[in-house]
Amino acid sequence: MAVIHVLYYYNARNRHMSSRHAVLYTRNSCPLCDEAKELLEMYGFTLDEIDVDQHPELKQQFDTCVPVVEIDGKVRFRGKVNEVLLLRLIGK
């Protein structure tokens, strides 16, 4: 019975979390970008990934600071995503 309760809680929690959305500005062969993606997905974000190397204006803007995470239209992280700050941002 306890397992069913835990699975229900997990599924209900993830359903709520799936409404979170972020834009992840990234590039190939970027370990920090991979970490950012994994962390954001772990907290239920759906992601639009944009490779800055495919867009000259974005490469100029974000070249030395990927990953860049945009949430609610605002750049929230450049470089490493701080999990504690992310949790504060999402109200956990």
N, C-alpha and C positions, 0 to 999 in steps of 0.2 A: 504494500500500500504506500509506503514512503517513497518508493521509486516513482510511482505514478504521480505523486504530488510534486516531486522534484522536476519530472519531465514536463508537467503542466506549467509549473512556474517558469521553467526555462523557455518553453515555447511562447508563453504569454509575454514574457519579458522581451524576447527577440522580435515578436510581432510589433511591439511598441517601438523598439529600437530601430526597426527597419525604415522608419520614416525619416531618419537622419540622412542628410545628404552632404557630400563634400566634393570639391573639385581638387584633384591632386595633380599638380604640375610636377612632372617627373622627366626622367630620361633613361635610356637603356644603360645597363651596367652601373647602377647606382644603388649600393647597399642601403643607404639611408632611406631611399625611396621605397625599397622593398620593406624595410622595417615600418615606415609610416603607413604603407598600405595594409600591412598585417595588423597593426595596432588599430587603425580606423575600422577595419572590417570586424575586428574582435569586439568593438563597441557598437556594432550594428550599423555602421555607415554604409550607404551605397555610394559608389565613387564614379565620377567621371575622370578618367585619367587622360591627361594631355601631355604629350611628349614635346617639351620646349624646343628640342632640336628640329622639329618639323615646322616650326613657326618662327621666322626671324625676329619678329617684334617681341615674342615671349622669350626667346633665347637672349635677346639683349636685356630684357627686364629681369629675368630670373637665372641667368647663366651660372652664377657662382653661389646660388643659395638654394638649389633644389635639395630635397623636396620642398614645395610650397603648398600649404593646405589652405584652401579658401572654404569657409563655412558661413552660410547666410550672407554671401556676397562680400565678406571681409576676409582679408588675408589674416589668418590666425597663427600660422607657424611658418617659419623659414628655416630650413635645415632640419635638425632633429626635432621630432615631435615629442614634447614633454608630456608624459602620461598624466602626471598630477594636474597640470594645467588643462589638459583635455577633459579630465573628469570634472574639474571646476566649471569648465565651459558648458558641459552637458548636464550639469546639476546632479552629479553623483556624489 
